Amino acid sequence: MFFYDWTMLLIIPGLLLGLWAQARVKSTFAKYSKVAASFGGTAADAARTILNDSGNGDVSILPARGMLTDHYNPLNNTLSLSEEVIHSRSLAAIGVAAHEAGHAMQQHEGYGPLKLRTAIVPMVQVGANLAWPIFVIGLILSFEPLQTAGIILFGLAVLFAVITLPVEFDASRRAVAMLTQSGVISWGEETDAVKAVLNAAAMTYVASAVSAALQLLRLIILRNRNRD
């Protein structure tokens, strides 16, 4: 059974990296959730302040259910903040809110990687659902074109993960810059805290990209071995 051969070992590094990244972001967020910012307002207030100061005050800020479900939707120009973030006055929450505001500024300024990522989302969603079934059917039938099709479809998910990296790192860079320029946080301990939270969150995207790349490598190895 190809599911239980040595190529399974390729999944382990990505899995371990993902678990470490998730643990790190949770612990870092929990640490700085206990540290109130000198700003005095909530994370939603901070996001509104930096967006207004950046000339992008049309963004809607709404509550979102769930833990760390914060996101920006470029399709309707809406910034959604989770329950633990939106009303919090902590440096962790303000950093998360500012990161999402960074995505809003990317949309506002026509940031290329964000536009590309948004454009390929429908293809990635379809590809991610069909890649493995098509690939497995190709292996069972020993039909290489189906195997290759599965690899190409999964490759879209890898492409999405790779494109996500500059989008996320740029949003974090914008977040820190906007927060300091607007006077929401001060240089020193507050910027260090926000950067720690955002850097920890960024590692989850790195882990996702590494995991996807290793999965793609596994598919290629399985196809090539089946060809022999």
N, C-alpha and C positions, 0 to 999 in steps of 0.2 A: 504494500500500500504506500503510494507516494507521499501521503500525508504524514507518515511516521518515519521517513527516512532521515538521513543525515542533514538534509537541507533545512529541517526544522530548527537546527542550531542557529540558522541565520536570523530567526525571529527573536531569539533570546536577547541579543544586545539592545534591539529597539524596545523590547518589552521592559527590560530593566531600566533603560534610560527614561522611558515614559513614566514608570513608577516613581523613579527618583525625582523627576521634574514635577510631577503632581504633588509629591510629598513636600518638596521645597517650596512650591508656590503657596500651598496651604499654610505651612509653618511661617513663612515670611509674611503673608497677609495677616495671619493671626497675631504675630508679633507687633506689627505696626498698626493694627486695628486698635491697639490699646494706647496709641500715642496720638493725642489731639494736635491738630495743626493750629498755628497761631492765627490763621485766617478767621476763625470764629464761625464761619458758615458751614453748611452741609456740602457734601460732594456734588450734589445737584447745583447748589449755588456756585460752587467753584467752576463747574463745567459751563454754566451760563455766563459767568464772568469772563472767562477766557475766550469763549466763542464770541461774545459781544465785542470784546476788545480786539478780536481778530477780524471783525467785520463779517461774521457769519452767524448773526443772531436769529436766523430763520429756522434753525434746527430745533425740532421738538424733543423735549426730554421727558421720558415716560418711565414708570416703574415696570420691572420685569420680575417674574416669579423664579424661584430657584436660587441656588448658591453659585456665585460667580458666573451668572448667565448674562453679564453685561455685554452689549454689542451695539454696533452702529449699522443701520440698514441704509445703504446708499440709494436704494430704490424709492424710499419715501422720506429720506432725509430725517430719520428718527434715531435718537440716541436713547437706548433702553438701559436702565441701571437696576441691578438686583436689589432686593429688599435690604440686604446687609450693607449696601453701598449708598443708595440714594439719600438716606437721611443721616448717614454717619458723618461725623466731623473729624474723622481720623485721617492721618497721612496716607494710610493704605487705601482707603476709600477714595480720597481725592486723587491719588495717583491713578487708580483704575478709571475713574470718571474722566480724567484728563486724557488718558490714553484713547478712550473712545472719542473724545472731542478731537483728538489728533486725526482719527479716521475721517471725521466730519470735515476737517480742514483739507485732508487729502482730496475728498470729493469736491470741495469748494474750489480748490485750485487745479483740479484736473490731473491729479497725480497718476502717471501712466500705469505703474504696477497694480494700483487699485482698480483702475478701469479694466485692465486685462483680467484680473482675478474675477471681477464681477461678471465679465462677459463669458467666461468659461464655466461658471457655476452650473448651468443646466447640463452641459456636456459631462461634467465631472459627476454629477448626481446620477445620470444614466449609466455612465461608464463604471462607476463604483459598484452598482447593483448587478451589472451584467458581466463584469470581467471574469470573476471566478467561475460562475456556471458555464460560460462559453469555453473557458480554458479547460475545465474538467471534462466537459463533453468532448473537446478536441483530443484530450489525452486518452479517454476511454475508446474513442473511435480511431485513435492513431491518425488523426486528420490534422496535419500541421497548420493549414490556414486558419482553422478555428483557434488553435493554440496561440498563433501570432495575433489574431484579432483580440483575444483575451489580454494578451500582454500590452497591446496598444491601448486598449480601454483602461487598463490599470495604470498605464503610463500617464494618462490624463490626471489621475489622482496624485501621482508623484509630481507632475508639473504644477498642479495646484498647490501642493505643500511647499514646493520650492519658491513659487511666486509669493506665497504668503509671508515668507521670511523677511524680505525687504519691506513689505507693507507693514508688518508688525513692528519691526525695529524703527522704521521711520516714524510711525505713530507715537512710539515711546519718546523718541528724540523731540518731536514736536510738543509732546505733553510737558516735558520738563522745561522747554524753552518758553512755552506759553504761561506756565504757572509762575515762573520767575519774572517774566516780563510784566505780568499783570499784578505782581506783588502778592499772589495767593500764598506762595511759600517763599522762604528766605534761603539764601545760599548757606551751605554748611550742613548741619544735621538734618534739616528738613529735605533738602535735595538728595542727600545720601539715602534717606529712608525711602523716598519715592523711587529713586533709581533702583534700590534693592528690590522693591516690590515688582517693578516693571521688568527688571532683568530676570527675575525668577519666573514671571509669566512667559517671557520670551522663550525660555528653555523648553516649555511645553510644545511650542511650535517647532523648535529644532528637533526635539524627540520625535514628533510626528513625521517630519520630513525624513529623518534617518530610518524610522520604522518602515515607511512607505518605500523608500529606496531599497531596503533589504528585502522586502516582500517582492518587489519587482525583480531583483536579482535572482531570487529563488524561482520565480516563474520562468525566467530565461534559462536557468540551469536545468530545470525539469524538462523544458521543451527540447533543449539540445541533447539531453540524455535520452529522451524518448526517440530522437531522430537516429541515434546510433543503433 
